[in-house]
Amino acid sequence: MKYKKFSPEIWSQIKNTTKELKAKNIENANSSPLVAAFDADGTLWDTDLGENFFQYTINQRLVDLPPSPWEHYLEMKKLNNDPRPAYLWLAQIYKGLNIDLVKKWSQEAIESIQPLPLFQEQQDLISFFKDEGISIYIITASIKWAVEPGAKLLGLSQSQVLGVKTKVNNLIISDEVDGTITYKEGKSEALKQTTGHSAFFASGNSEGDLNLLESSTHLKLAVSAANRDDKLFKTEFRLQQIAEQNNWLHHRFI
């Protein structure tokens, strides 16, 4: 699919703000480093790498799962109107396995949907930030291991992906949560814990990213690509409305 480019106004505002803040940092030796934060699924690419890895795991019968695993996962998301235990469960299903093996599977999972439908404008924006020396992080409610291969395609390292994960002991995955669940306010919390700073720029596509955008100090970019019959359409539409009401940057790729 051919996606719409950012408007010249969006590019101008991002580039001008970035360069102004860089100039101020050069003048002030005690200034905070500039950090840019992106959600992953629906923001950087037009697919869900977390759900894709889950489906790949099911198809390849890589781990033992309950009957009707998708139904089990979706029912977990509804419990107490809190999907975080379900997001954690998608990491816990790999308990007892070698982390390198699971990362190998996640690479195979992303290769099964190549070419990955990247949003070229976001890829170009990340390239711009890299050229400007900006610290870049992808913050996702998907499991970290599922998103790392996507980050690699953008020239980013595994350490630049903050996502849901469990503790790994001597290369063996446990079922114990490791760090903050990176959903809603957990996204900005994880970034602050990792860098010590809030982002100056943040981009997301759903209401789950609202807190991350609100925590950004200067630039907030809401994006959308879901069709009206897509399950993401309502939440993306609401974030676009919030962006318009608050005079944030916003863009629809289709």
C-alpha positions, 0 to 999 in steps of 0.5 A: 500500500502507498502511504501518504507523506507527512505534510511540509508543515509537520516536517518543518515543525519537527526539524525546526524544534529539534534544531532549536533544542539542540542549539540550546543544549549546546549553550547549556552544558547541564541540559538534558539529552534529547529523547524521541519515543515511538510506539511500535505497532500501528505507529512505525509499521502497519501491522502488529508484530506482537500478535504476529509472533503469537500467531506464528507461535501457534502455527508452529506449535512452539509452546504448549498453549490452552485450547483456543489460544486466541480466545484465551488471550482476548478473554484475559484482556477483558478481565477487570478491564485491564489488559496488562496481565494478558500482555504479560502472559504473551511473554510468560508462555515462553517460560523455561526456554532459552532466550536466544531460541525465542529471539530466533523464532521472533526473527523467523516470525517477522520474516514470514510477513516480509516485506514489513509494511513500514511507514516510510515517513516514520523511517525517514523521521528516525533517520533524521533523528539519528543524524541529529544525534537524538536518542531514540526509543521504541516503546511497545505494549507487545513483548520486547522480543517480538518487536526487536527484529522490526527495530533492527530494520530501522537501524535501531538496537535491541536496547532501544526497544522497551517492551513487555518482558519477563526476567531471564536467568542464565539465558532461561526465560522465567515467568516473573515480570521484568520491569514496568508493563509498557502500556498507557502510563507504563510507557512514559514510566519505562522511558523515564526509568531507562533514560532519566528523562521525558521525551521531547518528541513522542508518536503513537496511534492509539489511546494506549499511547495517550499518556506517552504523548502527553508526557512529551515536552515539545512535540506530539505526533498522532498517526493513523492508518486503520480502515473503518472496519479495522478494530483499531479504527475507533481508538485511532480516531479518538486519538486523532480527535484529541490531537486536533483539540490540543493542536498536536501534530497529527497525520493519517497515512491512508 
